[in-house]
Amino acid sequence: MADNYDLIRQAIIELKQVVASYRGYLRELCPHTIGTKNGRKQALFFQFGGESSSGLPPGGEWRCIPVDEMTDVLVGGGEWHTDGRHSQPQTCIDEIDVEVAH
């Protein structure tokens, strides 16, 4: 059985959605980048649905989530979501493994 990192990594390659729980909230996400920050596995997602402690603005929001803190990770189909309002370079990951080609 694949671990969270492998599932998310493959979802990036195939442009698939991820549904997962993080900090007690079910989130609908499109992963864009995965790798490590200071040795910790992290992924940069565009969250387009679900819940979060800070709320989810209309249209969605970028999220940096530690991969090992996610539970119930499922990869599925559905429309790919992203956001062009990415005005600054990401700081979520310093050692990129895989990322979506733009």
C-alpha positions as CSV (number, residue, x, y, z in Angstrom):
1,M,0.0,0.0,0.0
2,A,1.3,3.4,-1.0
3,D,2.0,6.0,1.7
4,N,0.6,9.6,1.7
5,Y,3.7,10.9,0.0
6,D,3.6,8.4,-2.9
7,L,-0.1,9.0,-3.4
8,I,0.2,12.8,-3.5
9,R,3.3,12.5,-5.7
10,Q,1.4,10.4,-8.2
11,A,-1.6,12.7,-8.1
12,I,0.7,15.6,-9.2
13,I,2.1,13.6,-12.1
14,E,-1.5,12.6,-13.2
15,L,-3.1,16.0,-12.3
16,K,-5.6,14.3,-10.0
17,Q,-7.5,15.6,-7.1
18,V,-6.8,14.6,-3.5
19,V,-9.4,14.4,-0.7
20,A,-7.9,14.2,2.8
21,S,-8.3,15.1,6.4
22,Y,-5.9,17.6,8.0
23,R,-6.3,19.0,11.5
24,G,-9.8,17.5,11.7
25,Y,-11.1,19.1,8.5
26,L,-12.0,17.3,5.3
27,R,-10.3,19.1,2.4
28,E,-10.6,18.9,-1.4
29,L,-7.2,19.7,-2.9
30,C,-5.2,19.7,-6.1
31,P,-1.5,19.1,-5.3
32,H,1.0,21.2,-7.2
33,T,4.4,20.6,-5.6
34,I,5.8,18.0,-3.2
35,G,9.2,17.7,-1.5
36,T,10.8,18.7,1.8
37,K,11.3,21.8,3.8
38,N,14.1,21.4,6.4
39,G,13.8,17.7,6.0
40,R,10.0,17.6,6.6
41,K,7.8,16.2,3.8
42,Q,5.4,18.9,2.6
43,A,3.1,19.6,-0.3
44,L,1.7,22.7,-1.8
45,F,-2.0,22.4,-2.6
46,F,-4.7,24.5,-4.1
47,Q,-7.7,23.9,-1.8
48,F,-10.9,24.3,-3.8
49,G,-13.4,22.7,-1.5
50,G,-14.0,21.2,1.9
51,E,-13.3,22.9,5.2
52,S,-10.5,24.6,7.1
53,S,-10.1,26.2,10.5
54,S,-9.6,29.6,8.9
55,G,-12.4,29.2,6.4
56,L,-12.1,28.8,2.7
57,P,-12.5,32.0,0.6
58,P,-14.7,31.9,-2.6
59,G,-12.6,30.4,-5.4
60,G,-10.2,28.5,-3.0
61,E,-6.8,29.2,-1.5
62,W,-3.2,27.9,-1.6
63,R,-2.2,25.6,1.4
64,C,1.1,24.3,2.5
65,I,0.5,21.0,4.4
66,P,2.8,18.6,6.1
67,V,2.3,15.3,4.3
68,D,2.7,13.1,7.4
69,E,-0.1,15.0,9.3
70,M,-2.7,14.2,6.6
71,T,-5.0,11.2,7.1
72,D,-7.5,9.3,4.9
73,V,-5.8,10.4,1.7
74,L,-7.7,9.5,-1.4
75,V,-6.8,10.3,-5.0
76,G,-9.6,10.7,-7.5
77,G,-10.8,12.2,-10.7
78,G,-12.6,15.5,-11.2
79,E,-11.8,18.8,-12.6
80,W,-8.2,20.1,-11.9
81,H,-8.1,23.4,-10.0
82,T,-5.4,26.0,-9.8
83,D,-5.1,29.7,-9.2
84,G,-3.2,32.2,-11.3
85,R,-3.0,34.6,-8.3
86,H,0.4,33.0,-7.3
87,S,2.2,36.3,-7.2
88,Q,5.3,35.2,-5.2
89,P,7.6,32.1,-5.4
90,Q,6.4,29.3,-3.1
91,T,8.3,29.0,0.3
92,C,6.6,25.8,1.3
93,I,9.2,23.5,-0.1
94,D,13.0,24.0,-0.4
95,E,13.8,20.6,-2.0
96,I,11.3,20.0,-4.8
97,D,10.7,16.4,-5.8
98,V,7.9,16.8,-8.3
99,E,5.8,19.8,-9.4
100,V,3.1,20.6,-11.9
101,A,4.6,22.1,-15.1
102,H,3.1,25.5,-15.9
